[in-house]
Amino acid sequence: MEGAVSQRLMAIIKHFANGNEKRFAESIGVKPAVINNYTRGKQQSKPGFEVLQKMAATYPSLNIEWILSGKGQMLKQTDSEHAFAFNAHDTVAIPVINRRAAANYLVGYQTQEYFEELEVMNMPRSLLRGKQCYALQVVGDSMQPTLYENDYLICHLIDRAEWEYLSEGQICVIVSESGLQVKRIKNKQHNQYLTLVSDNPKHPPFKIAHEAIIEIWKVNWRLTNRLTPDSEDLHNRILQLEARLERVEKQQANL
């Protein structure tokens, strides 16, 4: 790709920021107008040393020589890039819908501007299997102990014709006028409504009519900072049972 520098910069922005110039500029610490001048503005010179330095520091795999001359590949090649780890070519940027973005989803989900404002998360392409995915932040305790607040879920949109093929008890994100809710689905064969169930017994199940559902996202992956919540709970229960058994044995010994 030995065309204009602006074309190569646009290729870089597409690769690292899903084509969003504003997001790319913010990621390297410059104003969006600086990048816009190189891609669409009147500035014909190549990016200055400071901008190139910021790009190289933020994206170490980027081949600076390729930006300036068009020679070689956009990303640096290494001998081990195909050995154990995936490289940048094998990742896909997916939108991250956090608390604030979730609150605004129903207003802006049909607009490109909404998604351009979101942060992105790079995920291995092989895990996503060609599907359009989202990363959604969990809010509240309704799905504990399976999901915890601030966990991130990797989901993909399910076509309405595919709803019947979802597994009974599948964890999904239900999008309705009430907002975005993470629940297990039940009674999926019923032709009028779904029953939404929380894993936390403090939150009772409820029904939602099919016509009230805007979208369903299937949850595929969870990202969490809780490494071993189940084993910790089990360990505490075992300690309690052992202490109780020891007390019972002492009482029987004293009879």
PLY file of the C-alpha trace (Angstrom):
ply
format ascii 1.0
element vertex 255
property float x
property float y
property float z
element edge 254
property int vertex1
property int vertex2
end_header
0.00 0.00 0.00
2.17 2.80 -1.32
-0.52 5.46 -1.73
-0.89 8.68 0.26
-0.03 8.83 3.93
-3.66 9.74 4.61
-4.79 6.40 3.17
-2.37 4.49 5.37
-3.49 6.44 8.43
-7.11 5.60 7.67
-6.15 1.93 7.41
-4.49 2.16 10.84
-7.54 3.87 12.35
-9.80 1.20 10.89
-7.62 -1.56 12.33
-7.06 -0.19 15.84
-10.20 1.92 16.43
-12.83 0.39 14.17
-12.60 3.44 11.87
-13.35 5.96 14.62
-10.91 8.89 14.25
-11.96 10.51 17.52
-11.36 7.32 19.48
-7.99 6.77 17.80
-6.86 10.34 18.51
-7.85 10.04 22.17
-6.05 6.70 22.45
-2.70 8.25 21.45
-3.28 11.49 23.37
-3.84 14.07 20.62
-6.82 16.17 19.59
-9.12 14.66 16.92
-8.44 17.67 14.68
-4.77 16.67 14.48
-5.61 13.29 12.98
-8.37 14.76 10.83
-5.85 17.15 9.26
-3.79 14.20 8.08
-6.70 12.11 6.83
-9.14 14.64 5.39
-7.77 18.13 5.95
-5.54 20.38 3.94
-2.34 19.41 5.73
-0.29 17.47 3.18
2.84 16.80 5.24
3.57 13.53 6.97
2.83 13.17 10.71
5.41 14.87 12.87
7.84 13.11 15.18
5.72 13.72 18.30
2.60 12.19 16.74
4.55 9.22 15.40
6.15 8.70 18.80
2.73 8.65 20.47
1.42 6.15 17.92
4.43 3.88 18.38
4.13 4.01 22.19
0.40 3.22 22.14
0.57 0.55 19.42
3.98 -1.19 19.62
3.08 -3.57 16.80
2.70 -0.66 14.36
5.38 -0.37 11.67
6.30 3.34 11.58
8.32 2.94 8.39
5.18 1.70 6.63
3.30 4.86 7.65
5.95 7.12 6.18
6.91 5.22 3.03
4.31 2.51 2.45
7.04 -0.11 2.34
6.59 -3.40 4.15
3.54 -4.29 6.25
1.39 -2.16 8.53
2.25 -4.37 11.52
5.65 -5.61 12.53
6.36 -9.24 11.76
7.96 -11.53 14.32
9.17 -15.10 14.11
6.85 -16.21 16.87
3.66 -14.44 15.82
2.06 -17.68 14.63
3.50 -19.89 17.35
1.59 -19.40 20.59
-0.17 -16.03 20.80
-2.59 -14.33 18.48
-1.44 -11.06 16.87
-3.30 -7.85 16.11
-4.59 -9.23 12.81
-6.43 -11.89 14.83
-8.35 -9.47 17.05
-11.66 -7.68 16.62
-12.71 -4.47 18.38
-16.15 -4.86 19.96
-18.22 -2.05 21.55
-18.23 -1.90 25.35
-21.65 -1.02 26.78
-20.97 0.13 30.35
-23.46 1.53 32.86
-23.78 4.91 31.19
-23.99 3.47 27.70
-26.59 0.91 28.79
-28.81 3.70 30.09
-28.64 5.40 26.68
-28.94 2.26 24.55
-32.67 2.48 23.87
-32.27 6.06 22.67
-29.28 5.60 20.42
-28.90 1.94 19.52
-30.03 2.46 15.94
-27.53 5.24 15.24
-23.92 4.92 14.16
-23.04 7.86 16.39
-24.03 5.88 19.49
-21.55 3.10 18.73
-18.80 5.51 17.70
-18.90 7.03 21.19
-18.39 3.68 22.93
-15.09 2.32 24.16
-13.94 -0.89 22.52
-12.45 -4.15 23.74
-10.14 -6.24 21.53
-11.10 -9.91 21.49
-9.61 -12.86 19.58
-11.34 -13.17 16.23
-11.55 -16.95 16.58
-13.70 -16.68 19.72
-16.30 -14.45 18.07
-16.78 -16.73 15.05
-17.74 -13.92 12.72
-20.63 -12.65 14.88
-21.30 -9.01 15.73
-20.66 -8.93 19.47
-21.01 -6.51 22.37
-19.39 -6.36 25.78
-21.97 -5.52 28.47
-21.20 -4.57 32.07
-23.25 -6.37 34.74
-25.12 -4.13 37.19
-26.69 -5.36 40.43
-26.82 -8.73 42.21
-29.77 -10.44 40.49
-27.57 -13.08 38.79
-25.35 -13.94 41.75
-23.66 -16.31 42.35
-23.23 -16.89 38.60
-22.55 -13.27 37.59
-21.33 -10.44 39.79
-21.61 -6.68 39.54
-19.01 -5.15 37.18
-18.40 -8.45 35.37
-18.36 -8.04 31.60
-20.39 -10.30 29.32
-19.52 -10.95 25.69
-22.80 -11.30 23.80
-24.07 -11.44 20.26
-27.41 -10.43 18.80
-29.88 -13.24 18.11
-32.22 -12.89 15.14
-35.90 -13.16 16.15
-36.26 -16.26 13.98
-33.57 -17.93 16.13
-35.22 -17.34 19.50
-36.83 -20.77 19.44
-33.41 -22.41 19.21
-32.09 -20.88 22.43
-31.58 -23.42 25.20
-33.99 -23.50 28.12
-32.24 -21.69 30.96
-29.83 -19.89 28.63
-28.42 -16.65 30.08
-29.35 -13.78 27.77
-29.56 -10.01 27.68
-33.19 -9.02 27.15
-33.65 -5.59 25.59
-37.09 -4.06 26.14
-38.59 -0.68 26.97
-37.58 -1.41 30.58
-33.92 -1.39 29.57
-31.24 -4.09 29.38
-31.69 -7.05 31.75
-29.47 -10.10 32.18
-31.63 -13.16 32.96
-32.14 -16.84 32.29
-34.99 -17.52 29.88
-37.73 -20.06 30.59
-40.93 -21.15 28.85
-39.29 -20.31 25.54
-41.79 -22.49 23.67
-44.69 -20.31 24.80
-45.95 -18.29 21.86
-46.84 -15.18 23.86
-44.23 -14.57 26.52
-40.91 -15.57 28.06
-40.29 -16.09 31.77
-37.16 -14.29 32.97
-35.41 -15.88 35.94
-32.67 -14.54 38.21
-30.10 -16.82 39.84
-30.42 -14.82 43.06
-33.58 -16.10 44.86
-34.18 -12.61 46.27
-35.31 -11.56 42.78
-38.53 -13.37 41.76
-39.10 -14.49 38.13
-41.45 -12.51 35.91
-43.02 -12.75 32.48
-42.40 -10.52 29.48
-44.51 -10.56 26.32
-42.75 -11.33 23.04
-44.07 -8.11 21.55
-42.41 -6.11 24.35
-38.97 -7.54 23.55
-36.85 -5.42 21.23
-33.74 -7.63 21.07
-32.19 -10.71 22.66
-28.42 -11.11 22.99
-26.99 -14.52 23.77
-24.26 -14.47 26.44
-21.19 -16.39 25.31
-18.36 -15.34 27.64
-17.80 -13.69 31.01
-14.85 -11.50 32.04
-14.49 -11.23 35.81
-11.96 -10.33 38.50
-13.42 -12.99 40.80
-11.04 -15.85 40.18
-12.53 -18.59 42.36
-15.82 -17.48 43.92
-17.40 -20.95 43.89
-14.40 -22.69 45.45
-14.12 -20.01 48.14
-17.78 -20.47 49.08
-17.39 -24.25 49.09
-14.27 -24.00 51.27
-16.11 -21.85 53.82
-19.03 -24.27 53.90
-16.67 -27.22 54.50
-15.04 -25.38 57.41
-18.44 -24.67 58.93
-19.51 -28.31 58.54
-16.26 -29.56 60.08
-16.69 -27.23 63.06
-20.29 -28.37 63.52
-19.30 -32.04 63.30
-16.56 -31.49 65.87
-19.09 -29.96 68.28
-21.50 -32.88 67.78
-18.71 -35.43 68.43
-17.72 -33.64 71.65
-21.33 -33.60 72.84
-21.71 -37.31 72.15
-18.42 -38.04 73.95
-19.70 -36.26 77.06
-22.94 -38.30 77.22
0 1
1 2
2 3
3 4
4 5
5 6
6 7
7 8
8 9
9 10
10 11
11 12
12 13
13 14
14 15
15 16
16 17
17 18
18 19
19 20
20 21
21 22
22 23
23 24
24 25
25 26
26 27
27 28
28 29
29 30
30 31
31 32
32 33
33 34
34 35
35 36
36 37
37 38
38 39
39 40
40 41
41 42
42 43
43 44
44 45
45 46
46 47
47 48
48 49
49 50
50 51
51 52
52 53
53 54
54 55
55 56
56 57
57 58
58 59
59 60
60 61
61 62
62 63
63 64
64 65
65 66
66 67
67 68
68 69
69 70
70 71
71 72
72 73
73 74
74 75
75 76
76 77
77 78
78 79
79 80
80 81
81 82
82 83
83 84
84 85
85 86
86 87
87 88
88 89
89 90
90 91
91 92
92 93
93 94
94 95
95 96
96 97
97 98
98 99
99 100
100 101
101 102
102 103
103 104
104 105
105 106
106 107
107 108
108 109
109 110
110 111
111 112
112 113
113 114
114 115
115 116
116 117
117 118
118 119
119 120
120 121
121 122
122 123
123 124
124 125
125 126
126 127
127 128
128 129
129 130
130 131
131 132
132 133
133 134
134 135
135 136
136 137
137 138
138 139
139 140
140 141
141 142
142 143
143 144
144 145
145 146
146 147
147 148
148 149
149 150
150 151
151 152
152 153
153 154
154 155
155 156
156 157
157 158
158 159
159 160
160 161
161 162
162 163
163 164
164 165
165 166
166 167
167 168
168 169
169 170
170 171
171 172
172 173
173 174
174 175
175 176
176 177
177 178
178 179
179 180
180 181
181 182
182 183
183 184
184 185
185 186
186 187
187 188
188 189
189 190
190 191
191 192
192 193
193 194
194 195
195 196
196 197
197 198
198 199
199 200
200 201
201 202
202 203
203 204
204 205
205 206
206 207
207 208
208 209
209 210
210 211
211 212
212 213
213 214
214 215
215 216
216 217
217 218
218 219
219 220
220 221
221 222
222 223
223 224
224 225
225 226
226 227
227 228
228 229
229 230
230 231
231 232
232 233
233 234
234 235
235 236
236 237
237 238
238 239
239 240
240 241
241 242
242 243
243 244
244 245
245 246
246 247
247 248
248 249
249 250
250 251
251 252
252 253
253 254
